[in-house]
Amino acid sequence: VEDLKDFKAYHHALFEAQKLGEYSAILTLAVDAKQIAEEPNQRALACHYEALGWDGLGRYHRSLEASQDGLNEPVTDIDLRFALETALANAHYSLWHLAEARSTSGEIITWYRQNPAKTSAGKYAEAQAVYTRGHALRRIAGVSPCLTKVGLSRSRADLDRACRLWKELALKYDDSCDGIGNICHAGIIELDVLDEQRNPEDALAEICRGLENVIDPSNMPVGNWLESYGWWCVFGCNIALRHLTKQRDIQHYMALFTNKADEIANRLGNWSLRERVFTMQFLGHQHFVSWAGRELPMTIDADDIRLIAGTMGRFPTFRRTGWKILNTAQVIKDK
């Protein structure tokens, strides 16, 4: 940090730290960059990176605050403005504020349809906005029956487009962008099952084939590609819980996917994945208890208690589930 003499040097260092997923370093650099920023656009850009840093560490409320701080600056660069708004929308999505994520992303998408992005920052902002709205609509379709039909079609359109946009960015700027597109591909698999265009067994078989790419996450580099397969696991859990009928098959897939997602989440330190893993484990257990017709406690260990508490602090919507797990689970010394 001592060698960084001006804001341009900080910007370069922040960009490199982001590519490597070094989120703690991003926060340190962003705070220092704000101190030496000489004009509003620079301060807003530092806030944007701060938001990305908090997002990477799973502190989504802090990411919201950093984005809002940047948006309160008199920004003159429209692409920077929308980059901040995409970070805001993504934080809303991660916190399950689905209406806010959908509407904020929609404004950005509308702008770039009328004013095609010419800079790399604009192209990234557009791709992220389409990605976020597509996945927000996917979640809405899964939890809101009154919006399922329109949500499915609009989500698929967005996720198809997001795949293309991230592919273009991967070819032109950074091949790790393909990993973000890979999340969209798995989201489309889930949508196809929800829309009865594909049977769940075929979809789950494809997800299992995909997971052959991450047999040992501990030996894989951190980044978008590894994270993408964590989300493949989550979408697989959604399909198994919603669409399979045989309890043995449900429990088989739930164990397979939650174990793999847990390995990936721990390798990445990804709290969004952890929230989904604990939620899916709880839902899978509840499904089994309902089928068995008798109460059987979940089993957790000391590490699980620590991670569940951390997840509850980061995701208010998870707190009810977290308390249920902590109040009813059997704690064992070695899981």
QUIJOSUL-V824398 format. One line per field, one symbol per residue. ss: DSSP state (2 for helix, 1 for strand, 0 for the rest). psi: psi as a letter, one per 40 degrees, with the letter a starting at -180 (. if undefined). burial: + if it has 9 or more other C-alpha atoms within 8 Angstrom, else -. A space follows every 10 residues. Layout:
BEGIN
ss: ???
psi: ???
burial: ???
END
This chain:
BEGIN
ss: 0000002222 2222222222 0022222222 2222220002 2222222222 2222220002 2222222222 2000000222 2222222222 2222000222 2222222222 2222000002 2222222222 2222222222 2220222222 2222222222 2222222222 2200002222 2222222222 2222000002 2222222222 2222002220 0002222222 2222222222 2220002222 2222222222 2222222200 2222222222 2222222222 2200000011 0222222222 2222022222 2222222201 10000
psi: ddehdidddd ddddddddde fgdddddddd dddddeheid dddddddddd ddddddeegd dddddddddd eeighehddd dddddddddd ddddefgddd dddddddddd ddddghheid dddddddddd dddddddddd ddegdeeddd dddddddddd dddddddddd dddheedddd dddddddddd ddddefeiid dddddddddd eeefdgddei iiaddddddd dddddddddd ddeidhdddd dddddddddd dddddddefh dddddddddd dddddddddd ddeihhiihi addddddddd ddddgdeedd ddddddeeih hidh.
burial: ------+-++ +-++--++-- +++--++-++ +-++--+--+ ++++++++++ ++++++++++ -+++++++++ +-+-+---++ ++++++++++ +++++-++-+ ++++++-++- -+----+--- ++++++++++ ++++++++++ ++----+++- ++-+++++++ +++++++-++ -----+++++ ++++++++++ +++++--+-+ --++--+--- +--+--+--- -+++++++++ ++++++++++ +--+--+-++ +-++--++-+ +++++-++-+ +-++++++++ ++-++--++- -------+++ ++--+-+++- ++-++--++- ++--+---+- -+---
END
